[in-house]
Amino acid sequence: MNLPSLRDWIFSLKTFAAGMLALYIAFYFDLPRPYWALASVYIVSNPFVGATRSKALYRVFGTVLGALASVLLVPPFAETPYLLSAVIALWTGLFVYISISTRTARSYVFLLASYSLSVIALPALSNPLSIFDVAVARTEEITLGIVCASIVGSVVFPSRLAPTLIERTDSWFHETALYMRESLAGRVGGLVVSASRQKMASGVRGFEFLLSQLAYDHVSPAILARSEELQGRMQLILPITSSLADILAAALKAAPGVHADLDELLRDIGAWMDAPLSDDPERDAPRLRARIAQLDPAHGELTNWQAALLSSALARLRQLIDLWVDCKTLRRTVVQAGGKWRPRFRHWRIGTRHAFLDRGLALFSASSAGLVIFVSSCLWIASGWQDGAAAVSLGAIGVCFFAALDEPVPMMITFLKCATTGVVISAFYLFVVLPSGQDFGMLVIFFSFVFVPLGLLMPRPKWALISTLVALTTATFLGIDSAYDANFLTFMNGNLAGLAGVLFASVMTGVIRPFGTDAAAARLTRSSWRDVVLSTSTLSLDQQRDLNARMLDRLMQLIPRVAPSEDHKHASTESLRDMRIALNSLDLRRASAKLPLELTALLDRVLDGVRSYYEACLESGARVAVPPTLAADVDAAVTRLMADFAADPGAPGNKLRRGALHAFVGCRLSLFPGATPL
């Protein structure tokens, strides 16, 4: 592991200073549980000001929601603890569902609200009349820590989020350039292609979350808008590049060595895309566009399959060049915090964002979290265990925090390990270190030996979660107060209860949710099939844009869930083809109103075949063989279009026919990859 950088040291020392400041103020005002202020600092702190501010603001809102719910629910249900447990479980499930459904930093509000009710309400059941005081105290302690973290983070050597956004984007550009090189060589699958594709999709997902925090980083609205434009184009590159790879692979197979000029153009485009990110992409783009126009067959030359493949490949290349110019230009405007930008890629699909949510899976995950809390609460109440509230509370934190994951149990086990580490560190401090010095100055010195190293690990993605959980549990289990009154039996009973609660929540979650990433990916695939069926029907322009945006978003969720492999029928490859079939179907449906009736009849037959095929996939629950009749229908439509081009090369509707030809070629290659026309 590399040594900590200066930025890591600054962040760690800032966080530690904020934690000690919060602890000192909590001692000064004699708050009941000052350690919550220290723990809150380490929960919300982030190396970047914008991320810290957003987490801080949303944590306050979430805590207040949980506190208000505690005050409203505990008094009327105090005499019926089982009913109160059911109400808490319903509350938890509802807010976990909303948290999963919210794809921005605002999800933190609902995540905090989901488990704050358990943390505040359950320990107060032994004395329900104190619930208002308890709720106010928890809110004060947590808010104090949040305020200290925000002020120190903003004032002392603030680190902005925008440079990290650029770093993430540059990593995406690197992977995309590699993916494009493979695609320009006609490679549609393999380990390198699938791995690059996975990193690209993960990069887009990470970029989206950073965008939701960028508004808190004093970024101008114009830069925020450019960043959103960049994200939209980053998503589009994947399906367009994969479509190009399929076409080039088919062209090389149909006529190897024939397209010498195309091969030279592809090499030059590859070199142009490999140019440094600081280079002006518009410098060579016009020349490449001109060469594409020179190679593009005239309408009268579109009379055979090879010409159709060449025209389709050049159309995709033109789109790819425009997208790459837009992406690099947008990146430059974000880096320079200004500059002009004129979009090169103009398409009806651009301009709409539509997040896809698997509502069934989200509802199941949220319901599972609520059920775990309800069963845990019932067991605690039935056992009469005085310290059992700690078990339910810590278990609630674990089950809510990881509910959005496809496989939450491994992370809950990690949480259990971190909590165990926190218990060990806390015990060492309480019973070995602190008895030798209890004034605040000595406390700061003692705590620096554990919290400063943990702060050094927090900026590192591999260790961020683990170090944060260890810091959180250590601060909480210490139970530090203004006066030293540690009791070993009390310490072990309360904290072992918390560990038992996390362990029980992990086991029960594993029983309720045995389905993992494969099941989630399969659900996403079936949902994609339903949208392909929808794409063959008549939709309004807004509906088409929504469908395109929804399928893109779903694709960015699906690809990171499937591991890279050498298999050329990789799930991500097949899913990209599903999306391309949907997009080509939309293009054909849009063109149908302006085509001759005979050609429209052929087009309808193709779309009916696409719809029937995907309906068969949905009915069987698995991908089935594409019927050969569908290939014959596509070939008949292509043949008819070629006959029209040969009969009247100058017809006014030939531009529209060329677009329909490209869509039919795309459908043919996506439905029957690697096959030659019948």
N, C-alpha and C positions, 0 to 999 in steps of 0.2 A: 504494500500500500504506500502511495506517495506521501511525503511529509506534508503537513498542513501548510497552506499558502497564507500570505499576509491577510488576504480577505477572510479566510477561515478564522484566523486569530481575532481579527477585529469583530467578526460576528459573534464568536464565542464570548469574548470579553464583554461586548455590549449586552448580550443576553444575560450573562451572569450578573452584570451591574444592575440591569432592570429587575432581575429576580430578587437580588438583595435589597434594592430600593423598595420593591413591593412588600417584601417581608418586614422591613423596618417600619414602614408606614402601618402595616397591619398590626405589628406589635405596639406601635405608638397609640393607635386608636383602640387597642385591646379587642380586636375582632376575635370571635370564638375559635375559628380555625384558620389561622394565618397561613398555614401551609398551602391552602387553596390558591392564594395569591401567587406564591412561588410556582406552583404547578401550572397555573394559567399562563404565566410568562413563557414557559417552555412549550406549551401547547400552541400558542399563536405565533411565536417568533419564527421568522423566515428570513433568509439572507437578503431578501429584497423588500423595499419599503412598501411597494404596492400590494404584495402578497400579505405582508404583516397587517397592513391597514384593513384589507378586505376580510381576513380571518378574524381580526379583532372586532370589527364592526358587527360581523355576522354572529360571532360567538356571544357578544353582548345580547343581541336580539334573541338568539336561541335560548340563552340562559334565562332571560326575563320571561320568555314564553313558558319555559318549564317551571319557573318560580310561581308565576301567576296560576298555572294549572294546579300546582301543589296547594296553593292557598284556597282555590275554588273547590278542589275535589276531596282533600283529606277530611275536613270537618264533617260533611254530610255522609261520608262512607267510612268513617273511623270505626264504627261499631260493626261494620260488615266487611272485614278485611278481604274475604274472598271476592266480593263484588268489587272492592277497590282494586284488587289485583287485575280483575277483568277489564276495568276501565283503563288502568295504566297500560295494559297490553294493547287495547284498542288504540289508545293515544300513540303508543310507540309504533305500532304497525302503520297508522295513518301517516305519521311524520317521516318514518323511514321510506315509505312509498313516495312521498313528495320529494324527499331528498334524492332518491334514485332518479326521479323524473326530471330533476332540475340539473341541467348540464352546464352549470356555471358555478362560480365561487359562492353564489347565493345558496347553494345546496347545504352549506355549512350551518345556516340558520336552522334548517329543519332537522339536520343531523343532531345538533346540540339540543334542540327542543325534544327530540325523541327520547334521549336517555337522561336528560336533566331532571325530568319528572321522577324517574326511579331513584336517582341519586339524592334528590331533595326530600321526596315524600316518604319513602320507605323507612329511613332511619327515624323519622318523626312519629311513626305509628305508636310507639310506646308512650308518647306524650303529645297527642294530637293538638292540644290547646297551644302548643309552642310553634305550630307550623308557620305562622306569619313571621315570627322572629327568625326562625330557621331560614325561611325563603329569603328574607331581606338580608340576612347575614351572608348566605351563599352568594347572592347577587353582588353584594358589596365586595366580598373577597375576590370573586372572579373578575369583576369589573376593574378592581384596583390593579390586578396583575395585567389585564389587557391594556389599561391606560399607560401603565409604566412601560410595557413592551413597545407600545406605539410611539410614545414620546421619545424614548431612548433610541429606537430604531430610526426615527425620522430626523432627529437632531444630530446624533453622533455618527459621523461618516456614513451618511445614507447611501445605500447601494440600490441603483435603479434596475427595474425589471427589463427595460427595453434592450440593453446589451445582451442579456441572456436570451431574449426572444430571437435576436439576430443569430446568436450562436446555434440555437436549435434549428433555425431556418437554414443556416449554412450546412449543418449536418444533413438536413433533408436534401439540399441541393446536391451534395456529394453522392448520396444514395440514389437520387433520381438520375444523375448523370451515368452512374453505373448501370442502372436498370435500362436506360435508353440505349446505351451501347449494346447491351445484350439484345434488346428488341430490334435495333437497326440491323443486327446480324441475323434476324429471323428466328431467334431462340425464344420460344414461348413458355418454356418450363425449365425445370432443373433446380438444383439447390441454390445457385447464385441468384437466379431470377426470383424464386419464391422468398429467399431471405431478404433481398433488397426490397421486394414488394411489401413484406411485413414491416420492415423498418420505415418505409415511406408512410404507410398507413398509421403506424404508431406515432410518427413525427407529426402528422396532421392532427391526430387526436390530442397530443401534448400541446401543440400550437394553439388549438382551440381553447384549452383550459387556461393557458397563459393569457390569451386575449381577454378572458373574463376578468382577469386581475389587472390588466394594463390600464384600465380607466382610473385606477387608484394611484397611478404612478406619475401624475402630473403630465400625462401625454396629451397633446393637442387632439381635438376631435378629428382633424384631417388625417393625422398619422394613424389613429385608431381605425378610421374608415379604410385607409390604404391597407392596413394589416388584415382587415376582414376581406378585402378584395383579393389579397394574396392567398389567404386560406382557401377561398372558393376556387381559385385556379389551381392550387396545389392538389385539390381533390380530383379535378378533371383530368389531370395528366395521366393518372393510372389507367382509366378505361380507354383513353385515346391511344396511349402507347401500346397497350396490350392488343388493341385492334390492329394497329400497324404491324405488330409482330406476327399476328396470324396471317395477314395479307402477304407480308414479305416471305414468310415460310411457304405459303402456297405458291407464290410466284417463282421462288427458287426451285420448288419441286416440279412445277409445270414446265418451266423452260430454263434449266440451269445454264448459266453462262451467257444468256442472251442479252440481259439488261446491263451492258457494260457501263453505259452512261448513268444509269440509276445507281449502280454500285459505287461509282466515283462520287456521285452526289451524296450518298449515304455516309461515305467516309468523311467528306467535307463537313456534313452536318454534325457528325460525331465529334470532330475536332472543334467545331464552333461551340458545341455544348460543353466541351471540356475546358473552354477558356476560363480564365480567372473571373470570379464573381464581380470584381471591380471593373472589368471591361464593359464598354458600352455595347449591349447586344444589338442595338439598331445599326451598328456600323456595317456588319456583314449580312444582316437579315434581308435587305432588299435584293442583294445579289442572289441569295439562295432562293428567294421567292421567284425571281426572274428565271432561274434555271428550272425550277419546278414547272413554271408556265411553259417553257420551251419543250420539256419532256412530255407534258400532258397531251395525250392523243386528242385530235380534233373529233368532233361529233361523228364525222363520217368514217373515222378509223375504229370506232368502238363496235367492231363486228365479230370479235372473238373473245374468249375467256382471258387470254393473256393481256389484251388491251384493257379489259374491264378491271383486272387485278392491278395493272399499272396505274390506271386512272384513280382507283380507290386508294392505292398506296400514296400517291402524290397528294390527294385531298387530305389524308390523315397527316402527312408530313407538313402540309401548309398549316393545318390547325396546331400541330405540335410546335412549329416555329413561332407562331403567334403567341401561344401560351407561354413558351419559354421566355420570349421577349418581355411579355407582361410580368412574369414572375421576377425576372432579374431587375426590371425597371422598378417594380414596386418595392423590392428589397432595397434598392439604392435610395429611393425616396424615404423609406423608413430609417435607414442608417444615417442619412444626411438631414433627417427631420425637416424635409422640404423638397421642393423640386416639382417639375411638371410631369404629368403622366397622361398619355392618351392611349386608351385600350386598343390593342391590336386584335385580340380575340373577341369577336362580337357574335353572339349567338343567342337565340331565343331562350336557351336554358339558363343563361347567366342571370344572376340577380335575385335568386330566391334561396332562402335557407329553410330547411325543414328537417328538424331533428327527428330521428326514428327512435321510438321507445317500444321495447317488447313489454307491453303492459301486463300480459299474463305472467311473464317471468318476474317482473318487478313486483306485482301483487303477491306472487308466491313467496318471494324473498322477504317482503315486508311482513306478510302473515306469519312466516316462520319465525322471524324475530319476535313478534308479539307473543306467539305461542310459547317460545322458550322462556320468556320473562314471566308469563302467566304460570307455567308449570313450576318454575323456580320459586316464585312467590308462594304458591300453594304448598309446596314441600316445606318451605321455611315456616310458614304459618302453622302447618300441621305439626311440625317438629317442636315448636316452642323455643327454638334456638334464639337466644337473646341477640347474639351477634350475627344472625343469619342475614340481616338486612345488607351487610357488607358484601355477602356472597351474591345476592341478587343484583345489587348496584354495579359491582365490577363486572359481573356477567353481562348485564345490560349494556355497559359500555362496549364490551368486546363484540357482542352480537349485532349491535347497531352500527358500529364503526366499520365492520367488514361485510355488512349485509349486501352491498352492491356487487360483491365479487361473485364470479361463477363458482369458485371453490373457496368459501370463506374459512373452512376448518384449518388449513395449513397456517393461515395468518392468525387465527385465533390461538393456535398452539404457539406461534411466535409471541403473541401477546402474553400467553401464560409464562413462557420462558423469561420474557422481559420483566413481568411482574414478580417472578421468583427471584430474579436478580435484584430487583428493587427491594424485596423483603430482606435479602441477605445484606445489601449495602446499608439499609435502614437499621437493621439490628446491630451491625458493626458500629455505626455512628452512635446509636442511642445508648448502647451498653458498654462500649469501649472508649469511644472518642469524647463524646459530649460531657461525661462526668468530670473530665479533667479541665474543662473550661466552658463556662456558660454565658459569658458576656457577649454582646453582639459582634464585637471586633473579632474575637476568637471564632465565633460561629462562621463569619465570612471566610476566614482563613481555612477552617476545616472544610467547609462546603466547596471551596474552590478546587480541592483535589479530586472531586468527583464531577461537579457540574461543568467546569471548564473543559475537561476532556470530552465529555458528552456533547458540549456545544461545538467542539471542533469536528465532530462526526456528522452533525446535523446537516451541513451544506452538501454532503456527499450522497448522491441518490441511493447508493447501495446500503448505506447505514442510516439514512435519514429517519426512517420509521422506527428502527430498532432503538437508536439513541434517544429519540423523542419519547418513546414508550418507557424506556428505562428512567429517563429524567422525570417523567410524569409520575410513575409509580413510586420512585424513590422519594420524591417530594411529598407524595400523599401518605405513604406508609410511615414516614418519619413522624407525622403527626406533631410537628414541632409547635410548641406553645411558648408564651412569654415566661413561663416558669417550668423548670425541668421536673417532670413527675412520671418518668417512664417506669412501667411495670411490665416485667417480662411475660407473665401469664396473659395479661390483657393484650399486650402486643401480639403474641403468637395466636391467641384465640381470634382476634379481629382480623389479622392479616391472612392467616391460614384460611379463614372463612372466605375472604376475597379470592384466594387462589382456587379454593374448592368451587366457588361460583363460576369462575372462568372455565375450569375443567368440565363442570357439568354442562355449561352452555356450549362448549366445543363438542362434547359427545352427542348431546341432543341435536345440535345443528347438523352433525354428520349423519344422524339417523333420519332427520326430516329432509335433508337436502343431499341425497347420495348422488345426484346428477351433477356432472361437472361441466367443463368447458365444451366438451364434445356435444353435449345436449343443447347448450346455449347456441353453439354454431349451427346445429341442425335446425333449431327453431328459426334462426336468422335466415337460413337458406330457404326454408319453406315459406317464410314471409316474403322473401324475394320472388319466389315462384308466383305467389298471389299477385304481386305487382306486375310481373310479366303478363299474366292473364289480363290484368286491368289495362295494360298498355295497348292491347289489340282492339280495345273498344274506342268509341268516339268520346274524346275528352276535350274540355275547354282548354285554352292556352294556360290559364292559371293552374288547372288540374295537372296538365302535362309538366309544368315547371315544378309543382309540388312533388309529383311522382319522381321526376329526375333527381331532385334534391334529397328526397327520402331514400331512394336507392343508393345514392352516393354516400349518404351518411351511414346507412346500414352496412355498406361495403367497408367503410373505414372501421366499423366495429367488428366485422367478421374476420377480416384478414389477419389482425394481430392475434386472433384466437386459434389460428391453425398453425402448427409448427412447420417450418420450412422442410422440404424434402426433395428428393430427386424425381419424384413421381410427376410425369407430365400431365396427369389427370388430377393434379392437386386441387384441393377444395377452393383455394383462392382463385386459381385459373378458371375453374368451372363457374365460380360466382361472377367473375368478371365477364365471362361469356354470357351468362344470364342477363347481366345488366346491359350488355351491348345489344342483345336481342330485343330487350325492352326499348332501348333508345332507337334502334333501327325500325322497330314496329311503330313507334310514335312518328318517326319521319315518314314512313309509308302512309300512315293514316292521314297525316297532314297533307301529303301530296295527292291522295286519292281523289279529292274533290276537283282537281284540275287536270286529271289524266283522262284519256279516252275510255269509253265504257268497257270495251273489250279488255283493256289493260287493267281497269279497275276491278273487273271480275276476277282476273288472275290474282291481283293484289289481295282481294278479299279472301280468296281461297287459301293463299299463303298465311294470312293472319288467322283465319279459322283453324288452320293446321297447327300454328304455333300455340294458339289458345287451347286446343284439344290436347296437345302434347303436355303442356304444363298442368293442365287439369288432371291428366293421368298421373303425373308425378305427385301431385298433391293427394290424389286418391290413394295411391299405393304407399305414400310416405317415403319414397325413395326415388332417385333418378332412374328413369326407365329408358329403354332404347328409343331413339327417334325413329318414327315410321319412315320407310323409304319413300312413301308417296309424298311426303313433305319436301324432300329433295327434288323430286320430279316437278312439283308445283313451282318451286323457286326457279328451277332451270327453265321451265316453260316461260315464266315471266321475264327472265333474263334474255332468253332467245327472242321473245317478242320485242323487247326494248332494242336489241341489237338490229333487228329487222327494220324498226322504225328509223334508227340512225342511218342505216344503209340506204333506205328508200328516200329520205329527205334530210340530208345533213344540215340544211339551213332552216329547218322548221323552228318557229318561235318558241315552242314548248320544250326544246331539246335540253335547255339548262335544267328544267325541272325533271326531265327524264333521266338526266345524268345523276342527279341527286337520288332519284329512286333506284337507279342501277347500283350506286354505291351502297344503298341500304340493303338491297337484295344480296349483293356480294357479302356484306357484313353478316347478314342472317345465315347465308349458306355456310360461311366459314365457321361461325359460332355454333351452329347446329351440328355440322359435320366437319370438325377440325381434322385437317390432314387429308380429307377425301377430295378427289377430283370430280368435276361435274359429270353427271350421268349422260 
